[in-house]
Structure formats: structure tokens, C-alpha cells
Amino acid sequence: ANYIFVEPMKNRTEGKMMRAYQGMVDRMKRAGLGLREHKLDNEASDAFKECITRNGMKYELVPPGNHRRNQAERAIQTFKNHFVAGLASTNPSFPISEWDHLLEQATITLNLLRNSRLNPKLSAYAFLFGNFDFNKTPLAPPGRRVVVHSKPEERKTWELNGEGVWYIGPAMKHYRCVTFFFQEQVSREKQMQSSLYHMTYLY
């Protein structure tokens, strides 16, 4: 399919790596991909290899330091270049520590640009999930600073009518909605729960 799947990891420990790997395999299976074989470098642990076997797949190790033999290494480099370009376009005030919230849109836009190997007339995204409807699910540059309207019942009499937030991606399950990142809470109750707040808001 030539589709690049992405899953964030908190660190490079074996547990986090296997959890991220299993989450990615589950997403691939839900997309209808028949997974048969892995090509790995020599950094893979025995537990990681066993996880691959439990998922009904075989694995093959490539020579160390030879990234050209592993298509996944080339795909990783392609995604890194695409993602860094997106990070460079974010608003200077965007909290860079929240980079993982930008992964969904980066994955979508990258795979819209890649052709499927099985059907070069389709993008990798369209091959797996059908045509992307930009009218139904609008996209905007990642990390843009925007203002969302605050409902009268949620603000005080002399407070501003809107709040500054950052656009982080589409809301795939909602019609013409996008997802914003709030660094500060919009109510005292939410402040008690967390210092960060995420929501979908009408585009």
C-alpha cells in the first residue's frame, strides 16, 4: 500500500517500544492489510522478535548500518523530513513539547502525497481509506494560532469573547470540525483536573 503509519513513543525502553508496535499492528490490521513479514535491523530485542511471531509474522534481519536494504528506514526518513517541515511552519508560540498532537494530520497529509504501489493512480491514503473529503474534514496549517468563541454562559461579564488556542488537526469523527489545543483551562473545574485541555470545535 506504501502507507506510512506513525505511533509516538515516550521513550526507547522495550516496554514502550512493544506497546507502540502492537498499537501500529492493530491499526494496520483494521485497515485490512495482510501483514506477513518484517525486515529489522540488529537493534531488535528478543522480546520484540517474539512479539512479531505472536502476531503471526516472520522477520528478517538486515546488515547493520545498511539502511538502503530496509524500506522502513527510508520511510522513517521521509516522515521525519515531512514532520520537521510541519513543525517549522507552526506559530512561534506553539508549545513544541506538544509535538505528538500534530502526528495525525502529518500522517494524513504525507500519505495523500504518496502513491500506492498496488494502484499508482491512487494515493496511499485513498487506497486504504478511500478519498479524503476536504469539504467534510477541512485541514489547516499545523500549530496555527487561532481564536475560538467562548459561549456567554462559560465566560464572565467582562471577559473576552474568545480564547487563543492552537490548531492541531482535523476531527475525523465530526462533520466540518477541527481539533484545538488549549494550554489554559476554560473553567475552574477543568483547572482542577489538568493544566491541559483538548477539544473539538466547529470549524
C-alpha positions in Angstrom: 0.0 0.0 0.0 3.0 2.3 0.5 1.3 3.8 3.5 3.4 5.2 6.4 1.9 4.5 9.8 3.2 6.5 12.8 3.0 5.9 16.5 4.6 8.1 19.2 6.8 6.6 22.0 7.5 8.2 25.3 11.0 6.7 25.4 13.0 3.9 23.8 12.5 1.3 26.5 11.5 -2.2 25.5 8.0 -1.9 27.0 7.2 1.4 25.3 8.5 0.1 22.0 6.4 -3.0 22.1 3.3 -1.1 23.1 3.7 1.3 20.3 4.5 -1.6 17.9 1.4 -3.5 18.9 -0.8 -0.4 18.5 0.5 0.1 15.0 0.0 -3.5 14.0 -3.6 -3.3 15.3 -4.2 -0.2 13.1 -2.7 -1.9 10.1 -5.0 -4.9 10.6 -8.1 -2.7 10.9 -7.1 -1.1 7.6 -7.2 -4.5 6.0 -3.5 -5.1 5.5 -2.3 -8.7 5.4 1.0 -8.5 7.4 3.4 -11.3 6.7 7.0 -10.3 7.2 9.2 -7.8 9.0 12.6 -6.6 8.0 14.5 -5.4 11.0 17.9 -4.0 12.0 20.0 -5.7 14.7 18.7 -3.4 17.5 15.6 -5.5 17.8 15.4 -7.3 21.1 14.5 -11.0 21.6 11.2 -9.9 23.3 10.4 -7.7 20.3 11.1 -10.6 17.9 8.8 -12.8 20.0 6.0 -10.2 19.7 6.3 -10.3 15.9 6.0 -14.1 16.0 2.9 -13.9 18.2 1.3 -11.7 15.6 1.7 -14.4 13.0 4.6 -12.8 11.1 8.1 -13.8 10.1 11.1 -11.4 10.4 14.4 -11.0 8.7 17.5 -9.0 9.9 19.3 -6.7 7.5 23.1 -6.0 7.8 23.9 -3.3 10.5 24.4 0.2 9.2 22.9 -0.5 5.7 19.7 1.5 5.7 19.2 1.0 2.0 18.3 -2.6 2.5 15.4 -1.7 4.7 12.4 0.1 3.1 11.2 1.1 6.6 14.3 3.1 7.2 13.7 5.1 4.1 10.0 5.6 5.1 11.1 6.8 8.5 13.4 9.4 6.9 10.6 10.5 4.6 8.2 11.0 7.5 10.9 12.8 9.6 11.5 15.3 6.8 7.8 15.9 6.3 7.1 16.3 10.1 10.0 18.6 10.7 8.8 20.8 7.8 5.4 21.0 9.5 7.0 21.9 12.9 8.9 24.7 11.2 5.6 26.2 10.0 3.9 26.3 13.4 3.3 29.5 15.3 6.4 30.6 17.3 4.2 30.5 20.5 3.2 26.8 19.9 4.4 24.7 22.8 6.9 22.4 20.9 6.7 19.8 23.7 3.2 19.0 22.4 4.5 17.8 19.0 2.7 14.5 19.3 -0.6 16.2 18.9 0.4 17.1 15.3 1.1 13.5 14.2 -2.4 12.7 13.0 -2.5 15.5 10.4 1.1 14.9 9.4 0.4 11.3 8.7 -2.7 12.1 6.6 -1.0 14.8 4.5 2.1 12.7 3.9 0.1 9.7 2.7 -2.1 11.9 0.5 1.1 12.8 -1.3 2.4 9.2 -1.7 1.2 6.9 -4.5 0.0 3.4 -3.7 2.4 0.7 -5.1 -0.5 -1.6 -5.9 -2.5 1.2 -7.7 -0.3 4.2 -8.6 -3.4 6.1 -9.7 -4.5 6.4 -6.0 -2.7 7.9 -3.1 -1.6 5.6 -0.3 -4.4 7.2 1.9 -7.1 6.7 -0.7 -6.0 3.1 -1.3 -6.6 2.2 2.3 -9.4 4.6 3.5 -11.0 6.0 0.3 -10.9 9.5 -1.0 -10.2 12.2 1.6 -13.1 14.7 1.7 -11.6 18.1 2.3 -15.1 19.7 2.4 -16.2 17.3 5.2 -12.9 17.3 7.0 -11.1 20.6 6.4 -7.4 21.0 7.1 -5.3 24.0 8.1 -1.5 24.6 8.6 -0.5 22.8 11.8 0.2 24.8 15.0 -1.7 27.9 13.8 -2.7 30.4 16.5 -6.5 30.9 16.3 -9.3 32.3 18.5 -12.3 30.2 19.4 -15.5 31.7 20.6 -16.4 31.4 24.3 -20.1 30.9 24.9 -21.7 33.6 27.1 -22.6 31.1 29.8 -18.9 30.0 30.0 -17.4 33.4 30.5 -17.7 36.3 32.9 -19.4 39.6 32.1 -16.3 41.5 31.1 -14.1 38.6 29.8 -13.1 38.5 26.2 -15.4 36.7 23.8 -12.8 34.3 22.5 -9.7 32.4 23.7 -6.4 32.0 21.9 -5.6 28.3 21.1 -3.6 26.3 18.6 -5.0 24.3 15.7 -3.6 20.7 15.8 -5.6 18.8 13.3 -8.9 17.6 11.9 -11.7 16.0 14.0 -12.1 12.9 11.8 -15.4 11.7 13.5 -17.2 15.1 13.2 -18.5 17.0 10.2 -16.6 20.2 9.4 -14.9 20.2 12.8 -11.2 20.6 13.8 -9.2 20.0 16.9 -7.6 22.7 19.0 -5.1 22.6 21.8 -5.9 24.7 24.9 -2.9 25.5 27.2 -5.1 27.0 29.9 -8.4 25.8 31.2 -11.8 27.4 30.3 -13.3 26.8 33.8 -12.2 26.2 37.4 -13.4 22.5 37.2 -11.1 21.8 34.3 -8.2 23.5 36.0 -8.6 21.1 38.9 -8.4 18.2 36.5 -5.4 19.1 34.4 -3.4 22.0 33.1 -4.0 20.9 29.5 -7.3 20.6 27.7 -8.2 19.3 24.3 -11.5 19.6 22.5 -13.1 19.6 19.0 -14.7 22.8 17.9 -16.9 23.7 15.0 -14.7 24.9 12.0 
